[in-house]
């Protein structure tokens, strides 16, 4: 049986993120299947687009923790529906899977994760004794799924979401490098380490309230407008938008995007995205690259990785034009 990357979308908004994630995985040459679990709220038009990119699209019911007291600790009550993530253990058509949140981007091939056992993950930056559930290696099992639901019913979750229950259920988890779930936050407390090792990142996670689609993109310059403190995200955000504009946006029905379950600010930014023009991402000269390094602005994404993404985009556009 095959192995797969698995993600989840509970509405059209996160389905758009999942589409970018899927294209990014293909652009870095993954050999595994791509599977997405979706809630019934995802529109039929978006579902059709998902079927054209993913190997498998599975509709699942939304599991909500209904734990407002715990969820209030996070100030993110919408995270209750992340209990839906537990459905990933029911995908027994696969021998092993790597779950990825839909707000992630592959910048180098992460297929070596499949060599690791269940449950393998990356330390959470907020409390490193816990793992961040945005990425984890697991083995589908109906028995494990039942045990997880039982624990959810009996013990709940210490944070009201999937990360709390998974950390309780898998106390002896296996740790892998931060490069497999590099959180793209505004600042790092250890910036020298980011500059030293950031270029090795394989999976970038846009954790938090501000997602890639909420940054304003300038079609004339072919780059994202960044607020102070976010400059280090430029290569990752520009890559996300390059995939979105060229490969995802053309297939998104305007009427469904405008009626999707977005926050007000997210809806405004998606509407802006539909008004954007073409993308211009020219090659960097050796002199420009040297100057960028001297300014202390290295391309942490890695030019080779970006070239893979751009080549994939160009190939897809060429094939679709035939």
N, C-alpha and C positions, 0 to 999 in steps of 0.2 A: 504493500500500500504506500501511497505517496506521503510526503511531508508538506507542510504548508505554513505560510504566514497568514495569520488571522487578524482581522480588525473588526470594528463595530461602528455602526452609524445608527443613531436613534432618530435622526431627522435629516432633511435635505442638506442642512448646513454642514454637518459632519460628514455626510456622504461626499460632498465636494472635497473636503480634506482627505478622505479616504481614496478618492480617485487620484489626487496628486501623489499620495503615498504609494499607490500601486504603480503608477508610471515611474516614480523615482526608483523603486525596487527593480523594475524591468530595465531601467537605464543603467544600473550598476551591474547587470548581468546575473540576477538571481536565477537559479535552476529549480526553485521550488514553486509549488502551486500558490495561488493567491485566493484567499477565501474571505468573504465579508458577511458578517451577521448584520441584519437590518431589522429595525422595528417596523410594524405596519404603517407607521406615520410617514415613512419614506415614500414619495410620490411614485406613481407608475412610470412616469417619464424618466425620473432619475434612476429607477430600478433598471430600465432598459439600458441606460448608459453604463451602469455597474456591470451588467451581464456582458457587455462588450469588452470589458477590461479584466474582470476577475474570472477565475476558473470556476468559482462556485459562489452563488448568492443564496444565503439561507435566511428566511424570515423567522424571527423569534419573538416571543412575547416579552414585554418589558417587565422586569422584576424591580420593584421599588422597595427600598428598605423601610420606608415610612417611619424613619427614625429622626424626627425633626430636632430632638434635643441634641443628638450627636452631630447631626449635619450642621447645626447652628455653630458648632465649634469651628467649622471650616469657613463659615460665611459664604458657602456655596451650596445652597439647598438643592440645586439641580443635579448634584452628584449622586442623589439617591438612585437614579436610573442606571448608574454604573453597575448595580447588581446584575443587570442584564448580561454583563461580561461573563458571569459564571456559566452561561450557556456554552461557552467555548469548549468546555469539557465534554459536551455531547457530540462533538464532531469526530466520531469514532471511525469515519472513513479514512482518517489520517493516523499514521503511526506516531508522529511527533509534530508539534506545532510551536511556532513562536508568535505570541500575541503582541501586537503593536497598536497603540492608540492611534486614532485617525489624525491627530495633530502632530504626526512625526514625519520625518523626511530621511530617506536613505541617501547618503552621500558617498559611501563606499560599500562594497559587497559584504553583507553581514552573515552569509550562509554558514560560516563556521560555528554559529550559535547552535546549530542542530546537532553538533557533537557533544553538547552538554546535557546533563540529566535534568529531570524535573526535581525541584523547581529552581531554575537558574534565573538570576535577575541582577540588577544594579542597585547599589545603596541609594537610599533616598537622601537628598541633600538637606532636608529638614531634620531628619533623625536617622543617621547612618546605620543604626542597628536594624532598621526596617529596610525593606526593599521597595523601590518605586514600581508600581504595578502597570506603568506605561509600556513596559517590555518585560516579558517573562517566557521562558522555555517551559513547556508542559507536555504531558502525555494525555490525550483524550481518554476518558473513562466514565462510563455511566455511574459506576460505583463511587468514584471520587465526586462526581457532580451531586449525587444524592447526599454524600457526607457534608459537602459544602452547604447545601440548602438546609440540612438539619442543623448545622452549626449556626447558620444565619438566623434560623428560627429560635434556637435555644439561647444562644449567646449574643446575637446581634453583631455589631461591628464597632470597634472603639473609635472609628472616625466617621461612621455612618455610611461609608462607601465600600467599594470592593477592596481597596488597599488594606483597610483594617482587618477585614475577615480573612483575606489571603495571608497576611502576615501572621495571624493567629493560627491558621490552619497549617502553614508551612514554616514552623519556627526554625527548622534546620535547613535553610535554603543555601544555595550555592552562589557565590559572588563572582561576577565578571567585571571587567573594566568599565569605567564611566563612559568610554568611547561608544558603548553599545546603547547608551541612553543618556546622551549628553544634553542636559537641560539648558535650553536657550533662554536663560533669565536675563534681566537687565544688567545685572552686575554679578561679579564673582568675588568672593572674599579672598580668593587666592588667585588673582589675575596672572601672576607670573607662571603658574602651572598651566593656566588656560593657554597662554601664549606658547608655552613649551610643548604641550601635548594636544592642543585643540585640533591641529591639522590631522591627527590620527582618527578623528571621529568617524564612526560608521553610520550611526543613527542619531539624528538631532530631534529633540523633543521640545516643542513649543508649549511648555507647561505654563499654566496660569490663565488669567482672564484674557490677555491680549494675544490673539491668534494671528497667523501670517496674513489672513484675509482682512484683518483690521488695520493693517498698515497701509498708508496711501502709496500707490504706485504711480510713477511718472512715466508715461509712455514715450515721451520725447527723449528722456535721458536713459530709459531702460533700466531704471533702478527704483528702489523703495525709499520714500522719505522717512528718515529715522529721527526719533526724538533723542535728546541727550542721554547717554548711557546705553544706547542700543546699537552703536556703530559697529560693534564686533559681530552683529548678526547679519550685516549686509550680504555676505556671500551666500548664506543659507536662505535668507528671505528672497534674494534675487533669483535663486535657483527655484524656490517654491513658486514664485510668480511666473517664471519662464515656462514651467510646466503647465500652470493653471491657464495662462492666457492662450498658449498655442494648442494645447491638447484637451483641456477640460472645458473651458468657457464656450467654445463653439457649439458644444452639444447640449448646453444647459438651456432648457426652455425658460424664457423670461418670466412667464406667468408663475411658474413654480418657485423660482428663486425669490420672487417678490412675496410669495405667500408662505415661504418656509418658516420654520420655528427659530428665527434668529432674535437676538436682542436688538434693540433699536439702533445701536451704534453699528452692529454687524450688518444689519440690513442696509444701512446707508453706505457702508463701504463696499458691499457687494454690488449695489446699484452703481456706484462710482466705477467699479471694475468693468461693468458692462459698457461703459462709455469710453473705455480706454482704447487707444489705437494700437498700432503694431509694436513689436518688441525689437529693440536694437541692442544687441549684445556683441560687440565686436571683439576681436582678439586683443590681448594685451601685449604690447611690445616689451622687449627685454628692458629697455630704459624705463618704461612706465612701471614695470614690476620692481625694478631696483629702487626707484623713487618711493614706491609704496612701502617697501620693506624699511627704507631709511626713515620714513615717517612713523614707523611702528605700527603699520597697518597690514600685516601679512594676510594673505588669503587663506584662512583656516580651513576652508572647504577643500583646498587643493585644486590646482588648475587642471590636473589630469582628471579628477572626478567631475569637475564642471564640464570638461570637454566631453566626457561620456554622456552626461545629461543632455548637452546641446546636440551632440551627434544623434542621440536617440530621438530628440524632438524633431530634428531635421528629417530623419528617416521616416518618422511617422507621418509628417506633413507630406512628404514626397509620395509615400504609399497611398495616403488618403486622396491625393490629387489625381491618381490614375483612374 
